[in-house]
């Protein structure tokens, strides 16, 4: 199971990325029509474009994933709050 946030360049998305643990959230606006998210990964600096998913791996690492690959690889899991069942 992994945690992921889709990068869509909105305040909400940026806040979700920050809450996921991506720090800093670095967006490059050199091309205002196509901002890119720069992510420091275990393999070095990687780039995510709008629509890409940012995945937090099991060891706290981050990496981008294209939406089509994400959809084929992962499925949404329901969040179960164990305290709700007590």
Jmol script that loads the backbone (N, CA, C; Angstrom):
load data "model"
ATOM      1  N   UNK A   1       0.842  -1.165   0.000  1.00  0.00           N
ATOM      2  CA  UNK A   1       0.000   0.000   0.000  1.00  0.00           C
ATOM      3  C   UNK A   1       0.895   1.237   0.000  1.00  0.00           C
ATOM      4  N   UNK A   2       0.541   2.212  -0.817  1.00  0.00           N
ATOM      5  CA  UNK A   2       1.287   3.454  -0.887  1.00  0.00           C
ATOM      6  C   UNK A   2       0.325   4.629  -0.734  1.00  0.00           C
ATOM      7  N   UNK A   3       0.877   5.771  -0.391  1.00  0.00           N
ATOM      8  CA  UNK A   3       0.123   7.009  -0.365  1.00  0.00           C
ATOM      9  C   UNK A   3       0.526   7.804  -1.592  1.00  0.00           C
ATOM     10  N   UNK A   4      -0.444   8.518  -2.190  1.00  0.00           N
ATOM     11  CA  UNK A   4      -0.137   9.290  -3.390  1.00  0.00           C
ATOM     12  C   UNK A   4      -1.049  10.509  -3.476  1.00  0.00           C
ATOM     13  N   UNK A   5      -0.544  11.543  -4.140  1.00  0.00           N
ATOM     14  CA  UNK A   5      -1.305  12.759  -4.414  1.00  0.00           C
ATOM     15  C   UNK A   5      -1.092  13.103  -5.876  1.00  0.00           C
ATOM     16  N   UNK A   6      -2.166  13.488  -6.555  1.00  0.00           N
ATOM     17  CA  UNK A   6      -2.036  13.903  -7.946  1.00  0.00           C
ATOM     18  C   UNK A   6      -1.666  15.376  -7.995  1.00  0.00           C
ATOM     19  N   UNK A   7      -0.625  15.695  -8.761  1.00  0.00           N
ATOM     20  CA  UNK A   7      -0.165  17.072  -8.921  1.00  0.00           C
ATOM     21  C   UNK A   7      -1.027  17.782  -9.954  1.00  0.00           C
ATOM     22  N   UNK A   8      -1.776  18.795  -9.499  1.00  0.00           N
ATOM     23  CA  UNK A   8      -2.628  19.563 -10.408  1.00  0.00           C
ATOM     24  C   UNK A   8      -2.413  21.065 -10.269  1.00  0.00           C
ATOM     25  N   UNK A   9      -1.381  21.510  -9.552  1.00  0.00           N
ATOM     26  CA  UNK A   9      -1.012  22.911  -9.387  1.00  0.00           C
ATOM     27  C   UNK A   9      -2.157  23.771  -8.863  1.00  0.00           C
ATOM     28  N   UNK A  10      -2.759  23.320  -7.780  1.00  0.00           N
ATOM     29  CA  UNK A  10      -3.738  24.114  -7.054  1.00  0.00           C
ATOM     30  C   UNK A  10      -3.239  24.225  -5.617  1.00  0.00           C
ATOM     31  N   UNK A  11      -3.769  25.188  -4.889  1.00  0.00           N
ATOM     32  CA  UNK A  11      -3.374  25.324  -3.488  1.00  0.00           C
ATOM     33  C   UNK A  11      -3.674  24.045  -2.718  1.00  0.00           C
ATOM     34  N   UNK A  12      -4.814  23.420  -3.026  1.00  0.00           N
ATOM     35  CA  UNK A  12      -5.199  22.187  -2.344  1.00  0.00           C
ATOM     36  C   UNK A  12      -4.197  21.069  -2.619  1.00  0.00           C
ATOM     37  N   UNK A  13      -3.798  20.915  -3.887  1.00  0.00           N
ATOM     38  CA  UNK A  13      -2.835  19.882  -4.252  1.00  0.00           C
ATOM     39  C   UNK A  13      -1.484  20.127  -3.584  1.00  0.00           C
ATOM     40  N   UNK A  14      -1.057  21.371  -3.558  1.00  0.00           N
ATOM     41  CA  UNK A  14       0.223  21.715  -2.934  1.00  0.00           C
ATOM     42  C   UNK A  14       0.172  21.420  -1.437  1.00  0.00           C
ATOM     43  N   UNK A  15      -0.948  21.751  -0.797  1.00  0.00           N
ATOM     44  CA  UNK A  15      -1.120  21.450   0.626  1.00  0.00           C
ATOM     45  C   UNK A  15      -1.105  19.939   0.854  1.00  0.00           C
ATOM     46  N   UNK A  16      -1.789  19.177  -0.003  1.00  0.00           N
ATOM     47  CA  UNK A  16      -1.801  17.713   0.131  1.00  0.00           C
ATOM     48  C   UNK A  16      -0.400  17.128  -0.032  1.00  0.00           C
ATOM     49  N   UNK A  17       0.380  17.678  -0.971  1.00  0.00           N
ATOM     50  CA  UNK A  17       1.751  17.205  -1.152  1.00  0.00           C
ATOM     51  C   UNK A  17       2.587  17.492   0.090  1.00  0.00           C
ATOM     52  N   UNK A  18       2.384  18.662   0.661  1.00  0.00           N
ATOM     53  CA  UNK A  18       3.093  19.026   1.890  1.00  0.00           C
ATOM     54  C   UNK A  18       2.687  18.103   3.037  1.00  0.00           C
ATOM     55  N   UNK A  19       1.388  17.832   3.163  1.00  0.00           N
ATOM     56  CA  UNK A  19       0.900  16.936   4.212  1.00  0.00           C
ATOM     57  C   UNK A  19       1.387  15.505   4.002  1.00  0.00           C
ATOM     58  N   UNK A  20       1.618  15.129   2.753  1.00  0.00           N
ATOM     59  CA  UNK A  20       2.162  13.809   2.436  1.00  0.00           C
ATOM     60  C   UNK A  20       3.600  13.691   2.938  1.00  0.00           C
ATOM     61  N   UNK A  21       4.262  14.846   3.090  1.00  0.00           N
ATOM     62  CA  UNK A  21       5.637  14.854   3.583  1.00  0.00           C
ATOM     63  C   UNK A  21       6.644  15.373   2.588  1.00  0.00           C
ATOM     64  N   UNK A  22       6.189  15.748   1.391  1.00  0.00           N
ATOM     65  CA  UNK A  22       7.109  16.305   0.396  1.00  0.00           C
ATOM     66  C   UNK A  22       7.520  17.695   0.864  1.00  0.00           C
ATOM     67  N   UNK A  23       8.790  17.862   1.168  1.00  0.00           N
ATOM     68  CA  UNK A  23       9.278  19.127   1.709  1.00  0.00           C
ATOM     69  C   UNK A  23      10.687  19.378   1.203  1.00  0.00           C
ATOM     70  N   UNK A  24      10.882  20.414   0.449  1.00  0.00           N
ATOM     71  CA  UNK A  24       9.901  21.422   0.055  1.00  0.00           C
ATOM     72  C   UNK A  24       9.098  20.979  -1.174  1.00  0.00           C
ATOM     73  N   UNK A  25       7.947  21.623  -1.375  1.00  0.00           N
ATOM     74  CA  UNK A  25       7.177  21.442  -2.606  1.00  0.00           C
ATOM     75  C   UNK A  25       7.714  22.490  -3.564  1.00  0.00           C
ATOM     76  N   UNK A  26       8.497  22.046  -4.568  1.00  0.00           N
ATOM     77  CA  UNK A  26       9.165  22.982  -5.482  1.00  0.00           C
ATOM     78  C   UNK A  26       8.529  22.918  -6.863  1.00  0.00           C
ATOM     79  N   UNK A  27       7.849  23.999  -7.221  1.00  0.00           N
ATOM     80  CA  UNK A  27       7.203  24.077  -8.523  1.00  0.00           C
ATOM     81  C   UNK A  27       7.943  25.111  -9.359  1.00  0.00           C
ATOM     82  N   UNK A  28       8.288  24.718 -10.581  1.00  0.00           N
ATOM     83  CA  UNK A  28       8.990  25.604 -11.518  1.00  0.00           C
ATOM     84  C   UNK A  28       7.963  26.160 -12.495  1.00  0.00           C
ATOM     85  N   UNK A  29       7.841  27.490 -12.509  1.00  0.00           N
ATOM     86  CA  UNK A  29       6.889  28.163 -13.380  1.00  0.00           C
ATOM     87  C   UNK A  29       7.581  28.837 -14.570  1.00  0.00           C
ATOM     88  N   UNK A  30       8.721  28.310 -15.002  1.00  0.00           N
ATOM     89  CA  UNK A  30       9.420  28.888 -16.147  1.00  0.00           C
ATOM     90  C   UNK A  30       8.506  28.947 -17.365  1.00  0.00           C
ATOM     91  N   UNK A  31       7.697  27.912 -17.553  1.00  0.00           N
ATOM     92  CA  UNK A  31       6.653  27.909 -18.578  1.00  0.00           C
ATOM     93  C   UNK A  31       5.330  27.980 -17.818  1.00  0.00           C
ATOM     94  N   UNK A  32       4.744  29.168 -17.767  1.00  0.00           N
ATOM     95  CA  UNK A  32       3.544  29.402 -16.954  1.00  0.00           C
ATOM     96  C   UNK A  32       2.387  28.481 -17.328  1.00  0.00           C
ATOM     97  N   UNK A  33       2.335  28.042 -18.573  1.00  0.00           N
ATOM     98  CA  UNK A  33       1.261  27.153 -19.016  1.00  0.00           C
ATOM     99  C   UNK A  33       1.497  25.699 -18.623  1.00  0.00           C
ATOM    100  N   UNK A  34       2.733  25.360 -18.307  1.00  0.00           N
ATOM    101  CA  UNK A  34       3.070  23.973 -17.969  1.00  0.00           C
ATOM    102  C   UNK A  34       4.031  23.924 -16.770  1.00  0.00           C
ATOM    103  N   UNK A  35       3.532  24.260 -15.582  1.00  0.00           N
ATOM    104  CA  UNK A  35       4.419  24.189 -14.415  1.00  0.00           C
ATOM    105  C   UNK A  35       4.859  22.758 -14.168  1.00  0.00           C
ATOM    106  N   UNK A  36       6.059  22.620 -13.627  1.00  0.00           N
ATOM    107  CA  UNK A  36       6.589  21.299 -13.300  1.00  0.00           C
ATOM    108  C   UNK A  36       6.938  21.240 -11.821  1.00  0.00           C
ATOM    109  N   UNK A  37       6.789  20.062 -11.266  1.00  0.00           N
ATOM    110  CA  UNK A  37       7.133  19.823  -9.878  1.00  0.00           C
ATOM    111  C   UNK A  37       8.471  19.108  -9.852  1.00  0.00           C
ATOM    112  N   UNK A  38       9.401  19.656  -9.090  1.00  0.00           N
ATOM    113  CA  UNK A  38      10.722  19.041  -8.973  1.00  0.00           C
ATOM    114  C   UNK A  38      10.761  18.239  -7.687  1.00  0.00           C
ATOM    115  N   UNK A  39      11.129  16.960  -7.808  1.00  0.00           N
ATOM    116  CA  UNK A  39      11.112  16.048  -6.673  1.00  0.00           C
ATOM    117  C   UNK A  39      12.492  15.437  -6.484  1.00  0.00           C
ATOM    118  N   UNK A  40      13.009  15.554  -5.281  1.00  0.00           N
ATOM    119  CA  UNK A  40      14.274  14.903  -4.951  1.00  0.00           C
ATOM    120  C   UNK A  40      13.956  13.448  -4.618  1.00  0.00           C
ATOM    121  N   UNK A  41      14.465  12.527  -5.419  1.00  0.00           N
ATOM    122  CA  UNK A  41      14.205  11.103  -5.228  1.00  0.00           C
ATOM    123  C   UNK A  41      15.495  10.378  -4.868  1.00  0.00           C
ATOM    124  N   UNK A  42      15.375   9.098  -4.589  1.00  0.00           N
ATOM    125  CA  UNK A  42      16.560   8.294  -4.303  1.00  0.00           C
ATOM    126  C   UNK A  42      17.482   8.209  -5.518  1.00  0.00           C
ATOM    127  N   UNK A  43      16.915   8.376  -6.726  1.00  0.00           N
ATOM    128  CA  UNK A  43      17.695   8.315  -7.962  1.00  0.00           C
ATOM    129  C   UNK A  43      18.176   9.691  -8.424  1.00  0.00           C
ATOM    130  N   UNK A  44      17.853  10.741  -7.686  1.00  0.00           N
ATOM    131  CA  UNK A  44      18.228  12.091  -8.067  1.00  0.00           C
ATOM    132  C   UNK A  44      16.985  12.941  -8.313  1.00  0.00           C
ATOM    133  N   UNK A  45      17.162  14.095  -8.933  1.00  0.00           N
ATOM    134  CA  UNK A  45      16.066  15.021  -9.186  1.00  0.00           C
ATOM    135  C   UNK A  45      15.194  14.497 -10.321  1.00  0.00           C
ATOM    136  N   UNK A  46      13.884  14.426 -10.074  1.00  0.00           N
ATOM    137  CA  UNK A  46      12.935  14.000 -11.102  1.00  0.00           C
ATOM    138  C   UNK A  46      11.888  15.089 -11.267  1.00  0.00           C
ATOM    139  N   UNK A  47      11.234  15.065 -12.411  1.00  0.00           N
ATOM    140  CA  UNK A  47      10.251  16.072 -12.782  1.00  0.00           C
ATOM    141  C   UNK A  47       8.876  15.420 -12.899  1.00  0.00           C
ATOM    142  N   UNK A  48       7.861  16.111 -12.357  1.00  0.00           N
ATOM    143  CA  UNK A  48       6.473  15.681 -12.524  1.00  0.00           C
ATOM    144  C   UNK A  48       5.730  16.811 -13.231  1.00  0.00           C
ATOM    145  N   UNK A  49       4.836  16.437 -14.133  1.00  0.00           N
ATOM    146  CA  UNK A  49       4.006  17.428 -14.815  1.00  0.00           C
ATOM    147  C   UNK A  49       2.569  17.299 -14.307  1.00  0.00           C
ATOM    148  N   UNK A  50       1.742  18.287 -14.651  1.00  0.00           N
ATOM    149  CA  UNK A  50       0.358  18.272 -14.186  1.00  0.00           C
ATOM    150  C   UNK A  50      -0.299  16.937 -14.537  1.00  0.00           C
ATOM    151  N   UNK A  51      -0.978  16.369 -13.553  1.00  0.00           N
ATOM    152  CA  UNK A  51      -1.656  15.084 -13.740  1.00  0.00           C
ATOM    153  C   UNK A  51      -0.877  13.901 -13.210  1.00  0.00           C
ATOM    154  N   UNK A  52       0.434  14.050 -13.066  1.00  0.00           N
ATOM    155  CA  UNK A  52       1.244  12.954 -12.524  1.00  0.00           C
ATOM    156  C   UNK A  52       0.911  12.736 -11.055  1.00  0.00           C
ATOM    157  N   UNK A  53       1.069  11.502 -10.610  1.00  0.00           N
ATOM    158  CA  UNK A  53       0.895  11.178  -9.202  1.00  0.00           C
ATOM    159  C   UNK A  53       2.251  11.202  -8.521  1.00  0.00           C
ATOM    160  N   UNK A  54       2.273  11.739  -7.317  1.00  0.00           N
ATOM    161  CA  UNK A  54       3.477  11.732  -6.502  1.00  0.00           C
ATOM    162  C   UNK A  54       3.241  10.675  -5.431  1.00  0.00           C
ATOM    163  N   UNK A  55       4.064   9.647  -5.465  1.00  0.00           N
ATOM    164  CA  UNK A  55       3.904   8.499  -4.585  1.00  0.00           C
ATOM    165  C   UNK A  55       4.932   8.566  -3.460  1.00  0.00           C
ATOM    166  N   UNK A  56       4.447   8.280  -2.254  1.00  0.00           N
ATOM    167  CA  UNK A  56       5.350   8.150  -1.107  1.00  0.00           C
ATOM    168  C   UNK A  56       5.556   6.660  -0.902  1.00  0.00           C
ATOM    169  N   UNK A  57       6.783   6.228  -1.055  1.00  0.00           N
ATOM    170  CA  UNK A  57       7.102   4.811  -0.930  1.00  0.00           C
ATOM    171  C   UNK A  57       7.140   4.344   0.512  1.00  0.00           C
ATOM    172  N   UNK A  58       7.356   3.070   0.687  1.00  0.00           N
ATOM    173  CA  UNK A  58       7.305   2.451   2.006  1.00  0.00           C
ATOM    174  C   UNK A  58       8.424   2.919   2.937  1.00  0.00           C
ATOM    175  N   UNK A  59       9.488   3.469   2.377  1.00  0.00           N
ATOM    176  CA  UNK A  59      10.586   3.972   3.198  1.00  0.00           C
ATOM    177  C   UNK A  59      10.579   5.494   3.286  1.00  0.00           C
ATOM    178  N   UNK A  60       9.450   6.121   2.887  1.00  0.00           N
ATOM    179  CA  UNK A  60       9.326   7.571   2.960  1.00  0.00           C
ATOM    180  C   UNK A  60       9.895   8.301   1.762  1.00  0.00           C
ATOM    181  N   UNK A  61      10.320   7.560   0.754  1.00  0.00           N
ATOM    182  CA  UNK A  61      10.862   8.174  -0.458  1.00  0.00           C
ATOM    183  C   UNK A  61       9.710   8.631  -1.359  1.00  0.00           C
ATOM    184  N   UNK A  62       9.995   9.568  -2.258  1.00  0.00           N
ATOM    185  CA  UNK A  62       8.990  10.088  -3.184  1.00  0.00           C
ATOM    186  C   UNK A  62       9.425   9.847  -4.618  1.00  0.00           C
ATOM    187  N   UNK A  63       8.446   9.634  -5.483  1.00  0.00           N
ATOM    188  CA  UNK A  63       8.728   9.519  -6.905  1.00  0.00           C
ATOM    189  C   UNK A  63       7.465   9.798  -7.689  1.00  0.00           C
ATOM    190  N   UNK A  64       7.620  10.334  -8.915  1.00  0.00           N
ATOM    191  CA  UNK A  64       6.457  10.618  -9.757  1.00  0.00           C
ATOM    192  C   UNK A  64       6.035   9.382 -10.546  1.00  0.00           C
ATOM    193  N   UNK A  65       4.750   9.365 -10.923  1.00  0.00           N
ATOM    194  CA  UNK A  65       4.215   8.260 -11.708  1.00  0.00           C
ATOM    195  C   UNK A  65       3.174   8.826 -12.676  1.00  0.00           C
ATOM    196  N   UNK A  66       3.285   8.477 -13.941  1.00  0.00           N
ATOM    197  CA  UNK A  66       2.321   8.941 -14.951  1.00  0.00           C
ATOM    198  C   UNK A  66       0.941   8.377 -14.636  1.00  0.00           C
ATOM    199  N   UNK A  67      -0.122   9.145 -14.922  1.00  0.00           N
ATOM    200  CA  UNK A  67      -1.476   8.735 -14.557  1.00  0.00           C
ATOM    201  C   UNK A  67      -1.908   7.378 -15.125  1.00  0.00           C
ATOM    202  N   UNK A  68      -1.518   7.073 -16.362  1.00  0.00           N
ATOM    203  CA  UNK A  68      -1.933   5.797 -16.956  1.00  0.00           C
ATOM    204  C   UNK A  68      -1.257   4.615 -16.258  1.00  0.00           C
ATOM    205  N   UNK A  69       0.005   4.769 -15.913  1.00  0.00           N
ATOM    206  CA  UNK A  69       0.732   3.716 -15.208  1.00  0.00           C
ATOM    207  C   UNK A  69       0.166   3.562 -13.797  1.00  0.00           C
ATOM    208  N   UNK A  70      -0.137   4.692 -13.155  1.00  0.00           N
ATOM    209  CA  UNK A  70      -0.707   4.660 -11.817  1.00  0.00           C
ATOM    210  C   UNK A  70      -2.034   3.896 -11.814  1.00  0.00           C
ATOM    211  N   UNK A  71      -2.892   4.196 -12.785  1.00  0.00           N
ATOM    212  CA  UNK A  71      -4.209   3.547 -12.867  1.00  0.00           C
ATOM    213  C   UNK A  71      -4.083   2.040 -13.097  1.00  0.00           C
ATOM    214  N   UNK A  72      -3.080   1.616 -13.854  1.00  0.00           N
ATOM    215  CA  UNK A  72      -2.884   0.191 -14.132  1.00  0.00           C
ATOM    216  C   UNK A  72      -2.244  -0.555 -12.957  1.00  0.00           C
ATOM    217  N   UNK A  73      -1.529   0.176 -12.115  1.00  0.00           N
ATOM    218  CA  UNK A  73      -0.746  -0.451 -11.059  1.00  0.00           C
ATOM    219  C   UNK A  73      -1.446  -0.469  -9.704  1.00  0.00           C
ATOM    220  N   UNK A  74      -2.185   0.594  -9.405  1.00  0.00           N
ATOM    221  CA  UNK A  74      -2.757   0.753  -8.073  1.00  0.00           C
ATOM    222  C   UNK A  74      -4.280   0.852  -8.135  1.00  0.00           C
ATOM    223  N   UNK A  75      -4.906   0.525  -7.026  1.00  0.00           N
ATOM    224  CA  UNK A  75      -6.340   0.747  -6.896  1.00  0.00           C
ATOM    225  C   UNK A  75      -6.570   1.447  -5.557  1.00  0.00           C
ATOM    226  N   UNK A  76      -7.598   2.263  -5.504  1.00  0.00           N
ATOM    227  CA  UNK A  76      -7.875   3.029  -4.296  1.00  0.00           C
ATOM    228  C   UNK A  76      -8.353   2.108  -3.187  1.00  0.00           C
ATOM    229  N   UNK A  77      -7.784   2.308  -2.026  1.00  0.00           N
ATOM    230  CA  UNK A  77      -8.185   1.531  -0.854  1.00  0.00           C
ATOM    231  C   UNK A  77      -8.993   2.435   0.065  1.00  0.00           C
ATOM    232  N   UNK A  78      -9.990   1.857   0.716  1.00  0.00           N
ATOM    233  CA  UNK A  78     -10.748   2.624   1.684  1.00  0.00           C
ATOM    234  C   UNK A  78      -9.905   2.795   2.933  1.00  0.00           C
ATOM    235  N   UNK A  79      -9.989   3.987   3.486  1.00  0.00           N
ATOM    236  CA  UNK A  79      -9.276   4.257   4.731  1.00  0.00           C
ATOM    237  C   UNK A  79     -10.140   3.779   5.875  1.00  0.00           C
ATOM    238  N   UNK A  80      -9.608   2.921   6.690  1.00  0.00           N
ATOM    239  CA  UNK A  80     -10.347   2.389   7.817  1.00  0.00           C
ATOM    240  C   UNK A  80      -9.772   2.984   9.088  1.00  0.00           C
ATOM    241  N   UNK A  81     -10.585   3.748   9.771  1.00  0.00           N
ATOM    242  CA  UNK A  81     -10.151   4.318  11.035  1.00  0.00           C
ATOM    243  C   UNK A  81     -10.551   3.346  12.134  1.00  0.00           C
ATOM    244  N   UNK A  82      -9.579   2.710  12.731  1.00  0.00           N
ATOM    245  CA  UNK A  82      -9.866   1.696  13.728  1.00  0.00           C
ATOM    246  C   UNK A  82     -10.597   2.267  14.929  1.00  0.00           C
ATOM    247  N   UNK A  83     -10.402   3.544  15.206  1.00  0.00           N
ATOM    248  CA  UNK A  83     -11.084   4.157  16.350  1.00  0.00           C
ATOM    249  C   UNK A  83     -12.580   4.266  16.107  1.00  0.00           C
ATOM    250  N   UNK A  84     -13.013   4.349  14.827  1.00  0.00           N
ATOM    251  CA  UNK A  84     -14.436   4.436  14.528  1.00  0.00           C
ATOM    252  C   UNK A  84     -15.178   3.155  14.911  1.00  0.00           C
ATOM    253  N   UNK A  85     -14.491   2.043  14.963  1.00  0.00           N
ATOM    254  CA  UNK A  85     -15.146   0.775  15.240  1.00  0.00           C
ATOM    255  C   UNK A  85     -15.187   0.436  16.728  1.00  0.00           C
ATOM    256  N   UNK A  86     -14.603   1.279  17.528  1.00  0.00           N
ATOM    257  CA  UNK A  86     -14.581   1.022  18.988  1.00  0.00           C
ATOM    258  C   UNK A  86     -15.821   1.609  19.632  1.00  0.00           C
TER     259      UNK A  86
END
end "model"
wireframe off; spacefill off
backbone 0.3
color backbone group
